Amino acid sequence: MNGDIIKKYAIILISALLLTMISGCLSDKEYNYNYYNTPNEQFEGKIVKVVDGDTVDVMLKNGTKYRIRLLGVDTPETYIKNKPSEYIMGDGRPITNITYLKIWGKKATKYAKNMLDNKTVIVVFDGKSQKKDRYGRYLAYIYVDNVNFNEELVKNGYARVYISNFELKSKFLEHEQKAKDSKIGLWNWSNN
């Protein structure tokens, strides 16, 4: 009799484990874990506001709203003065045209709105980075349709790499260099 009870519990336990494993495989809200050396805290939410090219507001299903500063990237400013020393071309020259940088800040904001506005996203925190910046914004990666949006900003020349301590820094720097070498996006500037 005790053997039958143990068998029933074993079958229930195995069934529960299989169901859990199968449901995990069917999730369409996954991102590429191969990028990271450590497990990362994450949550799902909806973009309710694109503040600018590198800052968004995300709302959880329970109504909690978080301001997220996209980790590892910096798009040109649209409301305050840009610093040319932060935007260095592949040949070492800074982009000195402030109006040009402001235009690219607006383009980055438009790109972010087109890609993120009202989308369901995965917010992923980095194991190496601090969780908040000095303004209280959360520092994180945004995944939309299984794509790291932060990385896309750099690849497409809408942002420079913001030098800080984060896991994907070397990957982002490679993308930035390729964008500079190929004169993609804001890196297509000429001083002529």
C-alpha positions in Angstrom: 0.0 0.0 0.0 2.8 2.5 0.9 4.5 1.5 -2.4 1.4 2.5 -4.3 1.2 5.9 -2.6 4.9 6.6 -3.3 4.4 5.6 -7.0 1.4 8.0 -7.2 3.4 10.9 -5.7 6.4 10.1 -7.9 4.1 10.2 -11.0 2.6 13.5 -9.9 6.0 15.0 -9.2 7.4 13.9 -12.5 4.3 15.1 -14.3 4.6 18.5 -12.6 8.3 18.8 -13.5 7.6 17.9 -17.1 4.8 20.4 -17.4 7.0 23.1 -15.9 9.8 22.3 -18.4 7.5 22.2 -21.4 5.8 25.5 -20.5 9.2 27.1 -20.1 10.1 26.0 -23.6 7.0 27.4 -25.1 7.5 30.9 -23.8 7.8 33.6 -26.5 9.3 36.1 -24.1 12.9 34.8 -24.1 16.1 36.6 -24.8 19.6 35.4 -25.7 21.2 34.2 -22.4 24.4 33.5 -24.3 25.3 37.2 -24.0 25.7 37.1 -20.3 28.2 35.5 -17.9 25.8 35.7 -14.9 22.1 35.2 -14.5 20.2 38.5 -14.8 17.1 39.8 -13.0 14.3 40.6 -15.5 10.7 41.6 -15.7 8.1 42.1 -18.4 6.3 45.3 -18.9 4.8 47.7 -21.5 6.5 50.8 -22.8 4.1 53.7 -21.8 6.4 56.6 -22.7 9.5 57.1 -24.7 11.2 60.1 -23.0 14.1 60.3 -25.4 16.4 58.0 -27.4 17.8 56.3 -24.3 15.1 56.7 -21.6 11.7 55.0 -21.4 8.9 54.5 -18.9 7.8 50.9 -18.5 4.6 49.8 -16.7 4.1 46.4 -15.1 0.7 44.6 -15.3 0.1 45.6 -11.6 0.3 49.3 -12.6 3.8 50.0 -11.2 5.8 52.3 -13.5 9.6 52.4 -13.8 11.8 54.9 -15.5 14.5 53.0 -17.4 17.7 54.5 -18.6 19.1 52.2 -21.3 22.3 50.7 -20.0 25.5 51.2 -21.9 24.3 53.7 -24.5 24.0 57.5 -24.8 22.0 59.2 -27.5 22.7 62.8 -28.3 20.7 65.3 -26.2 17.7 67.1 -27.5 17.0 69.6 -24.7 20.4 70.4 -23.3 23.7 71.2 -24.9 25.7 68.2 -26.2 29.4 67.9 -25.5 31.5 67.3 -28.6 34.1 65.5 -26.6 31.6 62.7 -26.0 31.2 62.0 -29.7 34.5 61.1 -31.2 34.8 59.9 -34.8 36.8 56.9 -35.9 39.7 59.2 -36.8 39.8 60.8 -33.4 38.0 64.0 -34.3 35.1 65.2 -32.1 31.7 66.0 -33.8 31.8 69.7 -33.1 28.5 70.6 -34.8 26.1 70.9 -31.9 23.1 71.3 -34.2 24.0 68.1 -36.0 24.1 66.2 -32.6 20.8 67.7 -31.6 19.3 66.5 -34.9 20.6 63.0 -34.2 19.1 63.2 -30.7 15.7 63.8 -32.3 16.3 61.0 -34.8 17.2 58.6 -31.9 14.0 59.6 -30.1 11.9 59.0 -33.2 13.6 55.6 -33.7 12.9 54.6 -30.1 9.3 55.7 -30.4 8.9 53.7 -33.7 10.5 50.6 -32.2 9.2 50.7 -28.6 6.1 52.8 -28.1 3.3 50.7 -26.6 5.3 47.5 -27.0 5.6 44.7 -24.5 9.2 44.4 -23.6 11.6 42.5 -21.3 13.6 44.7 -19.0 16.9 42.9 -18.1 19.3 44.1 -15.4 23.1 43.6 -15.8 25.0 41.6 -13.2 28.0 44.0 -13.4 26.2 47.3 -13.4 24.7 49.3 -10.6 20.9 49.0 -10.7 20.1 52.8 -10.6 21.8 55.9 -11.8 22.3 59.1 -9.8 18.9 60.4 -10.9 17.1 57.3 -9.6 16.4 55.8 -13.0 16.9 52.0 -13.4 19.7 51.0 -15.6 18.8 48.1 -17.9 18.6 46.5 -21.3 15.3 46.6 -23.1 14.4 43.5 -25.2 11.7 43.9 -27.8 10.8 41.0 -30.1 13.8 39.1 -28.7 16.2 41.9 -29.7 18.4 44.0 -27.4 17.3 47.5 -28.3 20.3 49.1 -26.5 22.5 47.2 -28.9 20.5 48.2 -31.9 20.9 51.9 -31.0 24.7 51.5 -31.2 24.7 49.2 -34.3 22.5 51.7 -36.2 24.5 54.8 -35.2 21.9 56.4 -33.0 24.0 56.2 -29.9 27.6 56.1 -28.6 28.7 53.6 -26.0 28.4 55.1 -22.5 31.5 53.9 -20.7 30.6 52.3 -17.4 30.9 48.8 -16.0 28.5 46.4 -17.7 28.7 42.9 -19.1 28.1 43.8 -22.8 30.6 46.7 -23.0 33.1 45.0 -25.3 30.3 43.8 -27.6 28.8 47.3 -27.7 32.3 48.9 -28.3 32.8 46.5 -31.3 29.4 47.6 -32.7 30.3 51.3 -32.2 33.6 50.9 -34.0 31.9 49.1 -37.0 29.3 51.9 -37.1 32.1 54.6 -37.1 34.1 52.7 -39.7 31.0 52.4 -42.0 29.9 55.9 -41.3 26.5 54.7 -40.1 24.0 57.2 -38.5 25.5 60.0 -36.6 29.0 58.8 -37.4 28.5 60.0 -41.0 29.4 63.5 -40.0 31.9 65.5 -42.0 33.7 68.7 -40.9 33.7 70.0 -44.5 
